Amino acid sequence: MQPYTALTLPNGAVIPNRLAKAAMEENMADNDHAPSKELIRLYQSWADGGVGLMITGNVMIDRRAMTGPGGVVLDSAQFGARFEQWSRTARSRGAHIWMQINHPGRQMPAAMGQETMAPSAVPMDLGNYSRQFAAPRAMTEADIADVQQRFVNSARLAERFGFTGVQIHAAHGYLLSQFLSPLTNKRTDRWGGSLENRARLLVDVVKAVRQAVGKGFAVAVKLNSADFQKGGFSQDDAKQVVSMLNTLGVDLIELSGGSYEAPAMHGQTRDGRTLAREAYFLEFARDIATVATMPLMVTGGIRRYPVVEQVLASGIAMAGMGTALAIDPQLPKAWLSDRSASPALRAIPWKNKVLSSIAYMAMVKYQLRRLSQGRQTRPHVAPALALLMQQLETKVRNWQYRRMMHGGA
Ligand SMILES: Cc1cc2nc3c(=O)[nH]c(=O)nc-3n(C[C@H](O)[C@H](O)[C@H](O)COP(=O)(O)O)c2cc1C
């Protein structure tokens, strides 16, 4: 399949090409946690660049549970006009925009000052950085029911405000992914133990969302092809979960991998396995494709045209890109005349894997920030500079968030 051929989804919607902008948390919400002018300008650059599908950075379903400060929250209709402007801008050249909806569970920074909850009271293990996250409490039945309702509520609102679909985030160690993994889900009730139980919340959320939205509205899932931690969610588990989702009207599954503890989505594992240098999860995706009945998308390490072709030739319907499109939002258009374009960031020379991963995120966010201001990107920014700027901004944003939630710092 060629990158510039359209994809018809199970719901009948047509995505104009096979190139997708993967979710990247922007931290660009305004003080109401609604989309800011800068955020909307950023999406204008991707719309102009010719990508077929944009998946938003994760949008929170509950303002008390944030993956980071400055995140967009959609838990009421109050700021609908700004969300409408966001979706209208992204769709202005014919692309689709799906809102990624998420709950962080235990992956919420402690500096935000909120209580964290998770399937079980298992704290994060990030070595010296573990204290960046508070120990979570185990969720009650009422908490679980509330989360499910919130996913539905946000999906309904996204449809109302002009998004063409939602992507339910069940990857990267966030709440739904915590339920899926035996390392973080130690429950002995119907939400833990067997894979069927660990997948129950994801399956229930997908069913409830599918039922709540219109037929033509896409419902997608982002899933780990594995956690890349010993004893975690395995490739075989992923295949079984995809089989469970086969009959639920899911329009696309995006395959990624890892978590904050093992950031495989950026090429690092913690179970000794090595990933491919490019399109990290393609081998896994090929295997999962043997059971999937819905289109698949693979994301992670794709930034060259021949790699996109390789992904599509493997029977994967879409190629997802984050970093490459943060550096060059015009890439889908550029490849039409110059197949050699391959955007890359400056290499990070540090050995500490956690720090390198944080710096990588900061370097990408630095590009997003510049695009949102209508400026050229700077892929050669020094990792230390991007990290410092990110930390300063996060400090300010955390303070603003605590003040808003508690009326004090
Ligand atoms: C700055 C940044 C923010 C990200 N935020 C999200 C997010 O909100 N949701 C998500 O599913 N993945 C997120 N990711 C992961 C990307 O979607 C993608 O899986 C990962 O970057 C690997 O793809 P790439 O090599 O093309 O960048 C983020 C990645 C970066 C670099």
The ligand as a Tripos MOL2 file, in Angstrom:
@<TRIPOS>MOLECULE
LIG
   31    33     1     0     0
SMALL
NO_CHARGES

@<TRIPOS>ATOM
      1 C1          7.0260   15.2240   23.7510 C.3       1 LIG1
      2 C2          6.2740   13.9380   23.6050 C.ar      1 LIG1
      3 C3          4.9920   13.8390   24.1400 C.ar      1 LIG1
      4 C4          4.2790   12.6470   23.9940 C.ar      1 LIG1
      5 N1          2.9890   12.5870   24.4630 N.ar      1 LIG1
      6 C5          2.2420   11.4920   24.2030 C.ar      1 LIG1
      7 C6          0.8720   11.4570   24.5370 C.ar      1 LIG1
      8 O1          0.2870   12.4300   25.0420 O.2       1 LIG1
      9 N2          0.1920   10.3230   24.2790 N.ar      1 LIG1
     10 C7          0.7760    9.2310   23.6850 C.ar      1 LIG1
     11 O2          0.1070    8.2270   23.4470 O.2       1 LIG1
     12 N3          2.0680    9.2470   23.3360 N.ar      1 LIG1
     13 C8          2.8050   10.3440   23.5600 C.ar      1 LIG1
     14 N4          4.0970   10.3770   23.1540 N.ar      1 LIG1
     15 C9          4.6560    9.2160   22.4490 C.3       1 LIG1
     16 C10         4.4520    9.3610   20.9380 C.3       1 LIG1
     17 O3          3.1020    9.3010   20.5510 O.3       1 LIG1
     18 C11         5.1930    8.2460   20.2010 C.3       1 LIG1
     19 O4          4.6040    7.0040   20.5750 O.3       1 LIG1
     20 C12         6.6890    8.2480   20.4990 C.3       1 LIG1
     21 O5          7.2080    9.5610   20.5080 O.3       1 LIG1
     22 C13         7.4590    7.4390   19.4960 C.3       1 LIG1
     23 O6          7.2650    7.9180   18.1810 O.3       1 LIG1
     24 P1          8.3550    8.8310   17.4190 P.3       1 LIG1
     25 O7          9.6280    8.0480   17.4210 O.co2     1 LIG1
     26 O8          7.7810    9.0170   16.0620 O.co2     1 LIG1
     27 O9          8.4750   10.1010   18.1840 O.co2     1 LIG1
     28 C14         4.8540   11.5460   23.3170 C.ar      1 LIG1
     29 C15         6.1430   11.6540   22.8070 C.ar      1 LIG1
     30 C16         6.8520   12.8340   22.9330 C.ar      1 LIG1
     31 C17         8.2290   12.9170   22.3340 C.3       1 LIG1
@<TRIPOS>BOND
     1     1     2 1
     2     2     3 ar
     3     2    30 ar
     4     3     4 ar
     5     4     5 ar
     6     4    28 ar
     7     5     6 ar
     8     6     7 ar
     9     6    13 1
    10     7     8 2
    11     7     9 ar
    12     9    10 ar
    13    10    11 2
    14    10    12 ar
    15    12    13 ar
    16    13    14 ar
    17    14    15 1
    18    14    28 ar
    19    15    16 1
    20    16    17 1
    21    16    18 1
    22    18    19 1
    23    18    20 1
    24    20    21 1
    25    20    22 1
    26    22    23 1
    27    23    24 1
    28    24    25 2
    29    24    26 1
    30    24    27 1
    31    28    29 ar
    32    29    30 ar
    33    30    31 1
@<TRIPOS>SUBSTRUCTURE
     1 LIG1         1 GROUP 0 **** ****
